[in-house]
């Protein structure tokens, strides 16, 4: 075992953050090395202690989809390559999704997702429907294109409590968006008192460890609630569909180093320091309904099948013994619970 890697993990156990160079050093080991395994085990252990081995489920619903002018090279909705039609979810369909998703009280967040270009009134209407239909303790979140400050205030007044917004790896090169516009939206959301979460994504094989670490640690300084990491999924027919993908093992290695680097930040609300969020693993799982940029089919729940039931099974298979409910209580996650919720 490499002595320097061991001493970096010891540094984390002494509740000290890791520097950019130290993260890059730990990511220099191959994903199948003992050093990587040790890092992954340590991060997993730390997160389970922090969340008392409790899993949490969020759900995303693609409410406004279709050809998107942002033209991201990795997305099935990119205007240059997509064959998707314009779609705005009806109020009744949204009500139906929310009723089913919240049926057992164990989904804490519902995120309404749109493409970059959309009619703001459609989004505002959907937020009002979601806020009306979901139990009060379920957070309504948005994952949208860029927003003005006034739009953010309107969303907040309609009941939005959280937002996802990312300045992606390669933003402006592999997308047609301006990173500064993305950042301005983040600031608009924050100034409207909407908590913003982010993610270093979409990580591909061409992204260096330093770029990834810099993006993650840089986001921490912007005031996000938390950051995490996600990989690029090759979607057939997109410009980057043939560019390969990092393995799940390497992604876990990256996520573990990032989690450990900021695990002891006391001034943030995520369970393990700054790291967190439904994209980032470690007991947080996203169910995905309707349109999804990574899924070639129109209704993701019918192809990838990442329903709330799937999320419960995934947490059970990953060894989580409880699920956090929207009201903050927890329930044992066992076969009886899976049976009772129709998840088997
Ligand atoms: S990832 Fe989002 S912004 Fe980019 S093309 Fe797809 S829907 Fe548009």
Boltz pocket constraint, residues with backbone or C-beta under 6 A from the ligand:
constraints:
  - pocket:
      binder: B
      contacts: [[A, 66], [A, 68], [A, 69], [A, 70], [A, 71], [A, 72], [A, 75], [A, 76], [A, 77], [A, 78], [A, 79], [A, 114], [A, 115], [A, 116], [A, 175], [A, 293]]
      max_distance: 6.0
